[in-house]
Amino acid sequence: MEALRDELKSIVERLNLSIQVSMDDENNVLKVYTDGADMLKRARSGLRDVLELAYTTAEHHPYWSIAYNAAEILNILLERWDADLDRNELDELEWRAVELYHAIEKIKMDGGMDGEKLK
């Protein structure tokens, strides 16, 4: 990964581009951002991966509902980061928070991945 990052920097310098490179060694991920990508844009980009996981995970997976509703909450917040939330958005956040609560309670009752009930 280090060699790839160094080669990428070399290419960028030859093309006279301005980018930021971020390495996540733990997950073997290399991210390249243009200078126009502030932290909010980076967060929204990362959230797209989380949303894709939530959308493509089978609903019978015990953690699906938590991932799905948490990602949707974050999606609403990041979309409206620099603006006020309206009543419909607040209502949806509240509904999804209740869904999160129910999903967590279900995991406690069903025992999650290993089937061991939590009391």
C-alpha positions as MATLAB code, in Angstrom:
seq = 'MEALRDELKSIVERLNLSIQVSMDDENNVLKVYTDGADMLKRARSGLRDVLELAYTTAEHHPYWSIAYNAAEILNILLERWDADLDRNELDELEWRAVELYHAIEKIKMDGGMDGEKLK';
ca = [
       0.000    0.000    0.000;
       2.840    2.369    0.809;
       4.368    1.894   -2.654;
       0.974    2.553   -4.268;
       0.545    5.750   -2.304;
       4.027    6.941   -3.241;
       3.453    6.150   -6.930;
       0.115    7.965   -6.832;
       1.782   11.032   -5.350;
       4.372   10.909   -8.122;
       1.672   10.765  -10.810;
      -0.215   13.632   -9.211;
       2.915   15.774   -9.121;
       3.638   15.056  -12.806;
       0.072   16.033  -13.731;
       0.223   19.093  -11.460;
      -2.902   18.082   -9.565;
      -3.735   18.818   -5.974;
      -5.134   15.895   -4.009;
      -5.189   14.426   -0.550;
      -4.445   10.747    0.001;
      -5.718    8.853    3.004;
      -4.616    5.329    3.863;
      -6.601    2.980    6.069;
      -4.068    0.209    6.640;
      -6.377   -1.736    8.932;
      -8.967   -2.190    6.172;
      -6.612   -2.030    3.167;
      -8.310    1.054    1.747;
      -6.665    3.932   -0.059;
      -8.782    7.043   -0.582;
      -8.002    9.911   -2.918;
      -9.697   13.283   -2.487;
      -9.501   16.460   -4.504;
      -8.889   19.690   -2.636;
     -12.588   20.468   -2.977;
     -13.476   17.549   -0.712;
     -13.979   19.000    2.745;
     -14.769   16.837    5.787;
     -18.513   16.954    5.137;
     -18.059   15.693    1.574;
     -15.692   12.995    2.820;
     -18.222   11.900    5.431;
     -20.999   11.767    2.840;
     -18.777    9.697    0.562;
     -18.006    7.228    3.346;
     -21.677    7.070    4.265;
     -22.481    5.938    0.716;
     -20.489    2.770    1.428;
     -22.387    2.238    4.677;
     -25.714    2.820    2.910;
     -24.765    0.348    0.177;
     -23.983   -2.259    2.829;
     -27.296   -1.566    4.566;
     -29.263   -1.679    1.293;
     -27.667   -4.923    0.128;
     -27.646   -6.831    3.421;
     -30.455   -9.343    3.741;
     -33.194   -8.203    6.102;
     -32.909  -11.447    8.064;
     -29.378  -10.492    9.226;
     -29.734   -9.625   12.924;
     -27.909   -6.295   12.567;
     -29.542   -5.166    9.322;
     -32.160   -2.912   10.886;
     -29.622   -1.182   13.117;
     -27.226   -0.540   10.233;
     -30.017    0.546    7.902;
     -31.749    2.968   10.268;
     -28.523    4.390   11.695;
     -27.230    5.011    8.161;
     -30.485    6.689    7.164;
     -30.311    8.928   10.245;
     -26.774    9.945    9.318;
     -27.819   10.479    5.709;
     -30.522   12.942    6.753;
     -28.150   14.765    9.102;
     -25.319   15.050    6.592;
     -27.659   16.207    3.816;
     -28.958   18.985    6.065;
     -25.676   19.670    7.911;
     -25.658   23.376    7.129;
     -29.421   23.893    7.311;
     -32.278   23.465    9.747;
     -34.193   20.210    9.829;
     -37.858   20.565    8.944;
     -40.737   18.880   10.785;
     -40.874   15.905    8.359;
     -37.157   15.258    8.768;
     -37.400   15.478   12.540;
     -40.335   13.069   12.476;
     -38.345   10.648   10.331;
     -35.336   10.881   12.645;
     -37.591   10.138   15.588;
     -39.251    7.197   13.794;
     -35.867    5.738   12.830;
     -34.604    6.166   16.402;
     -37.576    4.117   17.606;
     -36.774    1.514   14.942;
     -33.193    1.394   16.256;
     -34.475    0.848   19.773;
     -36.739   -1.998   18.639;
     -33.934   -3.609   16.635;
     -31.640   -3.531   19.667;
     -34.357   -4.986   21.879;
     -34.928   -7.754   19.322;
     -31.230   -8.643   19.390;
     -31.385   -8.817   23.177;
     -34.389  -11.160   22.994;
     -33.129  -13.292   20.086;
     -29.507  -13.411   21.130;
     -27.907  -11.752   18.098;
     -25.402  -13.682   16.009;
     -24.650  -16.422   18.527;
     -28.229  -16.948   19.690;
     -27.390  -16.351   23.355;
     -30.166  -14.284   24.893;
     -29.056  -11.217   26.808;
     -30.859  -10.315   29.996;
];
